C-alpha cells in the first residue's frame, strides 16, 4: 500500500463556492472487494465520515457537494488507505498492490506527483539498508561501509528535505501546503521551531501562517522554544 499517510488533526480547507465532486475508483486488491470504503475528514481530534461506497467487482463510486477543498482520507473500517483532496471535478482513484494513485483534479495531481517522488526517495533509502547487509555478508570493513553509506544517506535526507520544503513553498496558498506542513510537524515529539521549520515559515505568506492549525502549531512551538531558552 502507499507509503505516505497523512495525519492531520483539523479540517484544512480553503473557502470557495459550493461545487460538485465525483469519485470513481477501481481496485485490484482482492481483500477490498465487498468492503465498505469511507471518506473521512478530520474534525477536532476525530475523523468523521462524510461519504461511503461498497467495492463491487473492484469498482466504487461516490459523489456530492463540497463548500471548500478538503484534505481527506479513504478508510476501510478503521484503517486509513490513502490521503486525497475533495475538490470540484472528477476524481479518479486507482488501488493495486503496488501503488495508489489519485488523479483528475489539480490538487490531487499535485499531491500524487509529490508522493511519487517521495516514495522514490524512500525506495532508495530501503535499498541502502539492503546494500549494507550485502556488504557485511561480503566481508567489507565496517568502517568503510559506514563511511560510504553515510554519504549516500545524507544525500537522501537532503533530497527529501528539499523536495518537501519546495512542495510546501509552492503550495503556500492552497490546502496542500498546510497539510504537508502539519504532517511534518506531527513527526516531532512536541511543537518546536527547528531550523527546517523556520526556513519553511520564513517566506510563508500570512494566508499560510493564519490557517488555524498552522497558527496553533507556531504559537505552541514558540512557547516551547521560550521555555527551552529559559531552562538553559
C-alpha positions in Angstrom: 0.0 0.0 0.0 1.0 3.6 -0.3 3.9 4.6 2.0 2.7 8.1 2.7 -0.2 8.5 5.2 -1.0 12.0 6.4 -2.1 12.6 10.0 -4.0 15.9 10.0 -5.9 17.0 13.1 -8.2 19.6 11.7 -10.2 20.3 8.5 -7.7 22.2 6.4 -9.9 23.9 3.9 -9.8 26.9 1.6 -13.1 28.7 1.1 -14.7 28.5 -2.3 -18.1 28.3 -3.9 -20.1 25.1 -3.3 -19.1 22.7 -6.1 -19.8 19.1 -7.1 -17.3 16.3 -6.9 -17.4 12.8 -8.3 -15.2 10.0 -7.2 -14.7 6.9 -9.4 -12.4 4.2 -8.1 -11.0 0.9 -9.2 -9.2 -1.7 -7.1 -7.3 -4.9 -8.0 -6.8 -5.7 -4.2 -9.0 -8.7 -3.6 -9.4 -8.0 0.1 -11.2 -4.8 -0.7 -13.9 -6.4 -2.8 -17.3 -6.4 -0.9 -15.9 -4.0 1.7 -17.3 -0.6 2.5 -14.9 2.3 1.9 -15.4 5.6 3.8 -14.3 9.1 3.1 -13.3 10.7 6.4 -12.2 14.3 7.2 -10.7 15.4 10.5 -13.0 17.2 12.9 -11.2 18.2 16.1 -9.4 15.0 17.2 -11.7 12.7 15.4 -12.2 11.5 11.8 -15.7 12.0 10.6 -17.4 10.1 7.8 -18.8 12.2 5.0 -19.3 9.6 2.3 -19.1 5.9 1.7 -19.3 3.2 -1.0 -19.2 -0.5 -1.3 -16.5 -2.0 -3.5 -18.3 -4.2 -6.1 -16.3 -6.2 -8.6 -13.3 -3.9 -7.9 -15.3 -0.7 -8.6 -16.7 2.1 -6.3 -18.3 5.5 -6.7 -19.1 8.5 -4.6 -20.4 12.0 -5.4 -21.5 15.0 -3.5 -21.2 18.8 -3.0 -18.4 20.4 -1.0 -18.3 24.0 0.1 -14.5 24.0 0.0 -11.5 21.9 -0.9 -10.9 19.5 1.9 -8.0 17.3 2.8 -9.5 13.8 3.4 -8.6 10.2 3.8 -10.1 7.0 2.3 -10.7 4.4 5.0 -11.6 0.7 5.2 -13.0 0.2 8.7 -10.5 2.0 10.9 -7.6 1.6 8.5 -6.5 4.7 6.5 -5.8 3.6 3.0 -4.8 6.9 1.4 -5.0 10.7 1.5 -6.6 12.8 -1.2 -8.3 16.1 -1.7 -12.0 16.5 -2.1 -12.4 19.3 -4.7 -14.5 20.2 -7.7 -14.3 17.8 -10.6 -13.9 14.1 -11.4 -11.6 12.4 -9.0 -10.1 9.1 -10.2 -8.7 6.6 -7.7 -6.7 3.5 -8.6 -5.7 1.0 -6.0 -3.5 -2.1 -6.5 -0.9 -4.0 -4.5 2.0 -1.9 -5.9 0.6 1.6 -5.6 -2.3 4.0 -5.1 -2.9 6.8 -7.5 -5.4 9.7 -7.3 -5.7 11.9 -10.4 -8.1 14.0 -12.4 -8.2 17.2 -10.4 -5.5 19.9 -10.0 -4.7 19.5 -6.3 -4.8 15.7 -6.4 -2.5 15.7 -9.4 0.0 17.8 -7.5 -0.3 15.7 -4.3 0.4 12.4 -6.0 3.2 13.8 -8.1 4.8 14.7 -4.8 4.0 11.3 -3.2 5.6 9.5 -6.2 8.8 11.5 -5.8 8.8 10.9 -2.0 8.3 7.2 -2.5 11.2 7.1 -4.9 13.5 8.5 -2.3 12.0 6.1 0.3 12.8 3.2 -2.0 16.4 4.3 -2.4 16.7 4.5 1.4 15.4 1.0 1.7 17.9 -0.2 -1.0 20.7 1.3 1.1 19.6 -0.8 4.0 19.7 -3.9 1.8 23.1 -2.9 0.4 24.5 -2.6 3.9 23.5 -6.2 4.6 25.1 -7.4 1.4 28.3 -5.5 2.1 28.5 -7.0 5.6 28.0 -10.5 4.1 30.7 -9.8 1.6 33.1 -9.2 4.5 33.7 -5.5 3.8 35.3 -3.4 6.6 32.6 -2.0 8.9 34.2 1.5 8.9 34.3 1.5 5.1 30.7 0.5 5.0 29.7 3.2 7.4 31.7 5.9 5.6 30.3 5.0 2.2 26.7 4.6 3.2 26.5 7.6 5.4 27.4 9.9 2.5 24.6 8.4 0.5 22.2 8.6 3.4 23.0 12.2 4.0 22.2 12.9 0.3 18.8 11.2 0.5 17.9 13.1 3.7 18.9 16.4 1.9 16.9 15.4 -1.2 13.8 14.6 0.9 14.0 17.8 2.9 14.4 19.8 -0.3 11.5 18.0 -2.0 9.2 18.6 0.9 10.2 22.2 1.5 9.8 23.2 -2.1 6.4 21.4 -2.3 5.1 23.3 0.8 6.5 26.6 -0.6 4.9 26.1 -4.0 1.6 25.3 -2.3 1.6 28.0 0.4 -1.8 29.4 -0.9 -3.7 26.2 -1.2 -4.7 23.3 1.0 -1.7 21.1 0.3 1.0 23.4 1.8 -0.6 23.5 5.3 -1.5 19.8 5.2 2.1 18.6 4.4 3.5 21.1 6.9 1.3 19.7 9.7 2.3 16.2 8.6 6.0 17.1 9.1 5.4 18.8 12.4 3.5 15.8 13.7 6.7 13.8 13.5 8.2 15.9 16.3 7.8 14.9 19.9 6.2 18.2 20.7 5.7 21.5 18.8 9.1 23.1 18.1 10.7 25.5 15.7 13.6 23.6 14.1 15.9 25.3 11.6 14.0 23.4 8.9 10.6 24.6 10.1 12.0 28.1 10.4 13.2 28.0 6.8 9.7 27.0 5.7 8.0 29.7 7.7 10.5 32.4 6.7 8.9 33.3 3.4 5.4 32.0 4.1 2.5 34.4 3.5 0.1 35.3 6.2 -2.6 33.2 4.5 -0.4 30.2 5.3 0.5 31.2 8.8 -3.1 32.0 9.7 -4.5 28.6 8.7 -5.9 27.7 12.2 -3.8 24.7 13.0 -0.6 26.1 11.4 -1.2 29.2 13.6 -1.8 27.0 16.6 1.4 25.0 16.0 3.5 28.1 15.6 2.1 29.6 18.8 2.7 26.3 20.8 6.2 25.9 19.3 7.2 29.5 20.1 6.1 28.9 23.7 8.1 25.7 23.9 11.2 27.4 22.4 10.9 30.2 25.0 10.8 27.6 27.8 13.8 25.8 26.5 15.8 29.1 26.4 14.8 29.9 29.9 16.0 26.5 31.1 19.5 27.0 29.8 
